[in-house]
């Protein structure tokens, strides 16, 4: 079986352009230095006459060469090592938060990863989409949600989740839970959510709103599953339907779905993590008639390695169309998964392209 690097000419070309795709396929040694490297090594280029190729690090060492300290060819590729370092840091944070302790300090995490404080912080954010501190807060919030459901009191849940004082607890949790801890523990009890279901060209559409703004826009084939979805989100809230005044709000949403150029000037009350909120805000900046890839969106947020985390935030979007996650496509322009169906995503994009006077051929 042939490979892209089955000749010395192909291997030398890979070394000259520092092709990361060649890493793990072979390594090369430099006779004048006695060192062997991976193809993507950023060290000063060697003369071709001094270079030999080896099938593996073991073969290079058997020939008497030592590993380059810069590219560490005997170790996994840099991207894998970095991802593993971030994963270890996440496990360390998880373990301490789950034990009810304070999250590890940034200096300790960086030291465990063998990196500088600044480099580790940047690497962690690039891979996860959030800072170590925000990750620890999200983990503590998850413990809090579990604890509020099981603990005998809010106070016990407070300390079991690792909050050292009630002041810190109440300052941090309202944003994380979307409501006060007491209301969350009661399943949204005390919240009044108005909703209505209507028909549109995409199928059935449910619009729900708190006193602050629209909290859900759900689309499906039948109304009943949409109502069940809303009930799961707010199990003990008071759901109020069939109000004529609110049905006018639904009409505005339906009008926006059918004619994107009209815009939607309604307030939203969407609840998510700090990272999700950032992604949703960036999505709202993508104009109708345009698309963006997950990678491009991550780059706009200053986190080019967080494309997967961006995709997760898009999938968690609770307000279809108003936060236009349908405008995110794969890097090659093809349509990826959409919570409310690929066919609806294609329809929305084609409709927006037509309204903007743009040609958008979709696969």
N, C-alpha and C positions, 0 to 999 in steps of 0.2 A: 504493500500500500504506500503510495507516494504522499508527501506532505508539501506544504508551501516552502519548507526549508530543507529539501532533500539534496541540495547541492551546495558546495562551498560558495559559489557565486551568490545564491539566494541568501545564505547565512551572512555573508559579508555585507550584502545590501541591507539586511535587517539590522546589523550592528551599526552601520553608518547612519541609519535614520532612527536608531534607538527604538525599534519596534517592540512595544510591550506584548504584542501578540506572539512574539517569538520566545518570550520568557517561559521556561519550563520545557521548551522543545530541544534546546541545546544550550551550551555555554561556550565561551571562548577564552583562550588563555593568551597572555602576552609574554613572549620569551624574554624581553628586555627587563621586565619587572618581576617575573616569577609569580604573577597574580592571574587568577581566572575570574571572569565576570559573567553576569547575565547579559543578554543582548541589549537591554534597555539601560544599561549602566550609564550614568551621566558623567563619568570620568573623561578625562582628555582623550580624544581619539588616538588609537595606536596605528602604527604603520602596518600595512597589510602583510609585509614580509615577516613581521614578528608575531603574527596571529595564527593560532591553530584552533580547531573546533573540536568539541568533545560532546558526547551524547548525554553526559550527566555530570553533576558535581563530583561524584565518586570517581568517574573516569579521569577528570581533570586532576584530582588529588592523587590518583594512582600514578599519573604522569609527572608528579613532583611539584604541582602548582598549589598555591595557597589561596584561600577565598578572599575576595576583595572586601575590605571593611566598609566600603561605601554602599555597594548594592547588595551585599550579603547573599550571594547566589545559592548558598546551601540552605537558605531559609525560604519559606514560602514567599510569593510576590508581595511587594510593599502594600498593595491594596488589601490583600488578605490579612496581612499582619495588623494593619490599621483597623480593619473591621473587627478582628479578633480582640484587639485592645479595647475598642469601644464596647464590645459585647461583655468583656470581663468587667469593665467599669459599671455597666448596667446591672450585672449580677451582683456586684458589690453593693451598689446603691439599694437594689431590691432587698438584699439580705439584711442590711442595717435598718431600712425603713420598716420591713416586715417584722423585725424584732422589736420595734417600738423605739429604736434609737434615732439620734439625729443622723442626717445623711452625711456621708464622708465629705471632708473638706476638699476643695478643688486641688490644693497642693498634694494631698494624700493620693487622690485619684491619678494625678499626673505622674507622681513618683512611682506608683504601681505600674503605670503604663510605660515608664522609662522615657518620658517626654517632658519638655518644659511646660510650665503652667499655661502659657499662652498657646503653644502648639496643641496641647491636649484639648483645651477649651474649643479651639477652632475646629479640630478634627471631630470631636464629639458632636458639635452642632452640625457639621457637614454631613455626618452619617445618620443622625437621628432627626434633624430638623429643629431641635430645641437644645437649650443649654443643659448642663448637668443639674443645675439648680431647678430648672423647670421640669426636668425628668423626675427628680426626687419629689417635687410637689405633686406631679401627676400620679406618681406611685402612692403617695400618702393620701391623695384624694380617692384613689381606687380603694384603699384600705378603709377609708372613712365611709364610703358608700356601703361597703360590706358590713362595717361595724354598726352603722346606723340601723341596718336592717336586723341585726342580731343582738346587739348589746342591750342590756336592761334600761340604759339611759343614755342621753346625749353626752353627759359628762364622762361616762365610762368609754364611749366611742372616741371621745376627744383624746384621752390619754393612750388608749390602745393604738390609735393612729399615729402617735408620736408627737402630738402637739404638747408643748411644755406648759402652756397657759391658755386660759379661755380667751384672752385678748387676741393671741396669735391665731387661735382656732377660728373665731368668728370673723376676723379680718381676712383670712385666707379662703374660707370655705364657701362663702356666698357666691363668689365668682366661679369657683370650681364646680359647684353643684347647680348653679343657675337659680338658686333660691336659698332661703335660710336653711340651716341644718334641721331645724324643727319641721319645716314644711317638707323637706326632702324625706325625713324619717317617716312622715305621714303620707308619703307617696304623692306629694303635690297638693295635699289637702289645704284648702283655703284659697287656692288659685281658681280663678274663673276664666275659662277658655271658651271663646265663642267660635263656632265653626259652621260651615255649610258645605254641602256637596253639590256640584254642578256637572254638566256635560260640556266637553269641548272637543275640538278636532282630534285631540290626542287620547280621548277616552274620558273616564271619570276623573274629576279633580276635586280634592278636598283642601279647603283653606281654613286655617285656624289662627286665632290671635289672642294674645293676652292683652292686658291694659297698656302694655308698652309697644306692642306691634305684632306683626305676623310672626308666628313661631313655627308654622308648618305649612308647606304646600306639597301635597302628596298626589301622585298621578298613578292610575292603574286602569285595569279593564272593568272592574266592578266597584261600586261604592263601598260595599260591606267590608272588604279587607282593608280599605283605607281608614275606615272608622276604627277597626280593631287595632290598627297600627297607632292611631292617635291615642287610644285608650291605654295601650302598652306604654306609651311615652309618659302619660300623665294619669296613672291608675286611680288616684284619689282626688283629682281636680274636679271641679264642677264644670261639666261640658254643657254648653248652652247652644242649641241649634235652632234653626228656623226663625231667626230674627230678621225682619225685613231690612233694617238698617245695615246689618252685617252682610246681607246678600248683595248689597251694592258694592261692598268691598270685594266680594268674590267676583262680581261682574268686571271690576277693574282688572283683577288678576287674569281672568279669562281673556279680556280684551288685549292684555299685554302678550299672552301666549299666542293669540291669533295675529297680532300686529306688533312685532317687537319695536318698531320705530316709535311707537307711542311712549315707550318708557314706563317705569313703574315707580311713581312717587310716593310709595307707602313705607312707613317705618317698619323695621324688622326687629324681632326679639329672638335672636338665635343664640343658643347656648353651646359653648364648646370650649376646648382647651385654648390656651393662648396661641399655640401653633395653628390650630384649626382656624381660629379667628383671623390670623394673618393670611392664611391661604385663601379664605373666603373673601377677604377684603381685596386681595390681589385678583381674584376671579372677577369681582365686580368692576375692575378696571379694564377688563378685556372687552372691547366694544362689540356690539352686535355686528355680524358679518365677518368677524375675524375668529381665528382659532389659535391655540397655543399648545405646545407639547408639555407633558409633565416636566421634562427636563428644563425647558425654557422657563416654565413657571417657577421651578426651584431656583434657577439662576436669577430671576427677577427678585427673589426673596433673599438673595445673597447666600444661598445654600445649594450649590450645584450638585452635591452628592445626595441630596434628599428627595430625589424624584419619587422614590417609593413611598416615603412619608407623605409627600404631597398628594399622591394618588389615594392614600388612605383618608386624608382630610376631605378630598373630593367625594369619596364614597360616603362619608358621614354627613354630608350636606343635608339639612332637614327641609330646605325650602327650594324645591325644584324651580328652575327658570329664574327666580329672583336672584339667587346666587348661581351664575351660569356655568355649572360644572360640565354642562354639555359642550362647552366650547373648548374642552381639553381633548386633544387627540394624541395618537402615538407619534413618535419622532418622524416616522415615514409618512404621516398624514392620514393613515387609516384610522378607523373608529375603534376605540377600545370599549371595555365594558361600561355600561351606564345603568345605574340603579333602576331606572324606570323603562329600560329596554332600548336596545340599539336602534330599532325602527323609529322610536320617538326622537332619539338623539339626531338621527339623520334628517328627520322632518324639521326639527327645530333649526338645524344648521342651514338647511336648504332655504327655509323660510326667511331666516335672518340675512342670508346672502342675497336673496332676491330683493329684500327690502332695502339693503345697502347698495344694490346695483352691482354686486360683485358676482363673478363666476366662481362657483365652488364645486367642482366635480368630486363626488364622494364615492368610494368603493361600496 
